[in-house]
Amino acid sequence: MASVRNLKRDINYVLGDIIEAVYIWELTHPEKDTKEAQAIIDEAIVVFDELIVKVNNKDVENKKQHFKAINQELEDRGRKLIDKINAL
């Protein structure tokens, strides 16, 4: 892990790209209901907020392990959101 700033950027870029993918799906499928798509966007925003709170947590014993766990959680939750987009 290079820095906390890079981790925050990764969180922002990954979840921002997921939200952008949902908007693209909505534009390419105007005839379909967007309730599920909006739920994915809402979930991505919640994930973003939760991960940023974890990154900003200062009461951590092993920072390196803590940030690795956050990075892994970002990857896992991001994959789940992408799977939901693909299932639309």
C-alpha angles and dihedrals in degrees: 000000000000099000146330089252091059091049090052089049091050091051091049095046097044096048092039090054090049091052090047090051090054091051090050090050090051091051093049093046105042093155094061127085113262099205093099091045092051089050089056090051091049091049091050090053091050091049090050092052093047094049094047090051089052092049091051093049107117098186096085126128100200108031096182093054091043093054092045089054090050090050091051091048090051090053094047097045092042090055091051091052091048090051089053090051091050090051093056 
